[in-house]
């Protein structure tokens, strides 16, 4: 056997045709055109005009002179009542006692538990709980009560806030904590009774 007989015969065959990708090409062209249209629209609406009008505004007509040739009077300093927007506040609605109770129940429910924790804690460990109770008292002060209990509520919240300030001083000084807890508990219970809890 010769060397020519051992090598396989090589034949060249045509390659199969590439699949046509015209759909993909048109999709890319469509996306590019859409992106250009979006950018053009944004530029049209967002860029300021050189004539001083904002996009979408119609230019105001130039002031005309009267036929007699006399100058027109300057506009008065008073605004036109038809152009001045009325800014009347919406009528305030007085909340019902049930709605108000639902609004403040969470803060009033945490008061007895927080005071129990303060009564059982030692010194500085009780201060973060007193901080939380004081924050809740501020929220109670910010709540808008019904007119029927408004003044009593404000007085009660002020008494509760003062009792918490006294409790903070008692915890910091480590004297009279038990009496201060009892006073705060009484003030919190008065608020709970007032809203029917």
Secondary structure, DSSP 8 states (H G I E B T S, - for coil): --HHHHS--------------HHHHHHHHHHHHHHHHHHHHHHHHHS--TTS--TT----------TT--------SS--TTTS------------HHHHHHHHHHHHHHHHHHHHHHHHS-GGGGHHHHHHHHHHHHHHHHS---GGGHHHHHHHHHHHHHHHHHHHHHHHHTSSHHHHHHHHHHHHHHHHHHHT-
